[in-house]
Amino acid sequence: MKKIAFYDTKPYDKIWFGELNTKYDIEYFESKLNEKTAVLANGFDGVIAFVNDEINAKAIDVLYDGGVKVIAMRCAGYNNVDMKAALNRIRIVRVPAYSPHAVAEHTMALLLTLNRKIHRAYIRTRDFNFSLTGLMGFDLYGKTVGVIGTGKIGKVFIDICKGFGMKVLAYDPYPSDIPDVKYVDLDTLLSESDIISLHCPLTEETKHILDEDAFSKIKHGAVVINTSRGELIDSHALLKALNNETLFGAALDVYEEESDFFFEDFSNTIVKDDTLSLLMSRPNTIITSHQGFFTREAMQKIAEITLQNLDDFFEVRKLQNEVCYRCANL
C-alpha cells in the first residue's frame, strides 16, 4: 500500500478523504508543507498538498531526496509550486475543477451582502436595533458587471448575473462565445462596469491586474469582488481606492498574504498585518477566508479527483490533470 503524506489537514479533510480512500496509507499532518516540514514526508511515495503550502525549490529537493514521486494538489491553483524545480523529478497533479457553482454562488453572496449590508443588519437587529440608517444599497437590475476571466467559474457567475437582469462586459485574452456578453479591453471594462469580479488565474501577466493605475480608471462608485487569487489585486492600491472613496466597496474571499492567516484561528492574537487590519476595519469591505469552494459537493469532488489522480500515477496511466514546467497545459 502506497504511503501518502497529507499536509495542512483540517477536520473536514479527514471526513471526505477518509470516506473515499480505499487504496492508500494516508498520514495526516496539520503542518503546512514547506521547506522545513517537507522532511515529514521522508519514506512516503507521494504527498497531498493545498493552495497555501509553500512548495519552493528547497521543499522540492527535500521531498525528492525523501522518495516522494508525486505531489497531488487538492486545489485548482499551483502557483505556490516551483514547477522548474519539480521538472523531471516529481510529477504534479491538481484538481482543475470541482464546483464552479460553489465559487460563483459565493461571489454573488458577497455582492448581495456588501450591497444590502446584510452583515451589518444581522448584527444590528440582534441588539434589537431596527433602524435602517446606513443600510441603503442599490438595485442590481440594469447594472453593468465586468467579469475578468471567463473560464468555468466566470461563465457560471455570468449566468447568475443575467438572472438578476444585469448587463455583462467581459475581458479575457481567450474569448468564448457567450450569448449577450460583450468582450472589451480591460480599460473599457474598468471604466464602464458598476461591479467588477475577478475570475482569472494568477500568472505573471495577471498579478496585480488591479493596481493603482487600474483603480484610477475604475468607474466611480464601483464594487470590486475577488474570489480567485489574492495577488490579482494590489492590496495597498485597493486600500487607497477605498480611502479616497473611488469604490462603493470591496468583497474579498482571497488576500495577497493570506497564506499567513487564512484557514487558521487568530481570534486571540494580534494580527501583524496592517494592510489586512485596515481593510477589515472599513465598513464597506467584506473579507471571507477563502471559503468560496467550501460546499459538500465541492469537497467530495476534490477528494474524488485527488485520489483518482494518485490512482492514475501509481497505475501508470495518462495523467489527465498533470501540470508541469513547459507543458502544453500551462
Beta strands, then each sheet from edge to edge (+ up, - down):
strand 1: 3-6
strand 2: 25-28
strand 3: 46-49
strand 4: 70-73
strand 5: 91-93
strand 6: 144-148
strand 7: 167-171
strand 8: 181-183
strand 9: 195-198
strand 10: 222-226
strand 11: 247-252
strand 12: 285-287
strand 13: 322-323
sheet 1: 2+ 1+ 3+ 4+ 5+ 13-
sheet 2: 8+ 7+ 6+ 9+ 10+ 11+ 12+
end
